[in-house]
Amino acid sequence: IENRIKVSVSKKIIYISPIELQISFKFTLGSEKDIEDALYLYNLFKTKINKDLLKYFNQKLKIEEQFNKYKNQMRLE
């Protein structure tokens, strides 16, 4: 709730979680499909991602090692 993002859809307001949290959370789910989704989101939004916020969520969700492994394998930056 603290990091929510306001989005206007058809003149209505909804709130979504930041993409950085969505990526980190997908890693916590751990299935191959979830990891693929996380990597897809990362690549799709890589120019807009707040790397410090992503690192923060990775630490909070305790997935830094897993994320860095995939990041290095896929050469994400």
Buried (B, 14 or more C-beta within 10 A) or exposed (E): EEEEEEEEEEEEEEEEBBBBBBBBBBBBEEEEEBBEBBBEBBEEEEEEBEEEBBBBBBEEBEBBEBBEEBBEEEEEE
